Amino acid sequence: LLGAAGSLAQADAYPGAGQYPTTRWLIARPFADTFTLTVPVDAPAGEARVIAGLYDLPTLQRQPAAGPAANPSGEAWLELGPVTITR
């Protein structure tokens, strides 16, 4: 979860709670997963962006991201959408 000043929350997990590794994914077949992010109580109110990406665990190297939701600055993540943090 990215706010104007940087990262507000993060969750790292294996796809499908470890039951659906990327080696089993089929090309062009959608996959949905659920993650919970805990926003800190002192996070500033305002808009934040939900982003997602994959990385290789042994090297921690992010995997390439492509498509209309891919980060245009070249970082390997997709933007899933905005959220509003309220107080």
Beta strands, then each sheet from edge to edge (+ up, - down):
strand 1: 2-3
strand 2: 6-7
strand 3: 46-52
strand 4: 55-56
strand 5: 61-62
strand 6: 78-85
sheet 1: 1+ 2-
sheet 2: 3+ 6-
sheet 3: 4+ 5-
end
